[in-house]
Amino acid sequence: MAVVAKWMCDRDNTMFDTKKEADIYDQMLELAEQFTALLERHIPGIDETKAEDFGIFLARNKDTVVQACKGKPGLLADIKNAPEGNVTPLKTKTK
């Protein structure tokens, strides 16, 4: 019987074939968590789910967001809507 190595993201238990893929995904979730916290701090009364969804959306599109901040705001119009339901909510993380 062969042994197959898998890497698991500890935030939502998503499995990956390589450590590099797992690390990239984990970094995206960390950035999404920080975006979510920023939104919740600066937009009083924001719906928690909407803040998480937008945080994940921003994190997934970080390269385009960075380019827009560097003087190419038109690139934001090219971002496609993110599919819903393919990332476990960030608040499930236990410390």
N, C-alpha and C positions, 0 to 999 in steps of 0.2 A: 504494500500500500504506500502510495506517495504522500508526502507531506507538502502542503501548499501554504506558504506564508501569506498572511493577510494583515493589513494594518487597519485599525479601527479608530475612528475619531471619537474621543471621549465625550464630546459635547452632545452628539446625537446617535452614536453607535453606527454610523455609516461605515461600510467596509470598503477598502481600497486594495488594489493589487500591488502598489508600490508605496514606499514610505514617502517619496516625493509628492505623489498625488494626495496622500493623507495630510501632509504638512501644508500644502497649498490650500486645501479645503479648510483645515483648521485655522489658518491665517485669515481666510475669507470670513469665517464665522466670528473670529475675534474682532475684526474690523466692523462687521455688521453689528456686533454687540455694542461697540463703542459709538457707532452712528445712532443706534437705538437709544442709548443712554443720553446722548447729546440732544436728540429730538425731544425726549421726555423731560429733560431739564429746561429746555428753552421754549417749548410749546406747551404751556399749562393746559391740562385737560385733554391732551392728545390721547386717542384710543391706543392702548398698549399693543394690540394686534397690528394696527396700521403703522405704528412706529416701528415694530419689528419687521414688517413686510418692507417698509421703505428702507430701513437699515440694511437688510439683506440685498435689496435691489441696488442700493448705492455701492455696497461692497462688491457685488458681482460685476459692476460696471466701473470699478475704481479707475481703470486706465483712461477711460473716456472722460470721467469726471475730472481727473487731474489735467488732462489736455484742455478741457473746457476752462478750468481755472487759470490756465496759462495763456489764455487769449483766444481760444477757439470755441466759444460758447455754442456755435452752430452745431457742433458734434452731438450735443445733447438731444437734438431732434432725431438723430439716427438710432438712438437706443430703442430697441424693441421692448414691448411689454414682457416682463418676466413671467414665466409660468408659475402658477400658484401650487402650493402644496408639496413641493419637492424638497423642502428643508424643514426639519423639526424646529419648532419655536425655540428661541434662545433661552427663555426663562426656565426651561427644564433642567438646565445645568445646575448641579448641586456642588456646593463648595465644601 
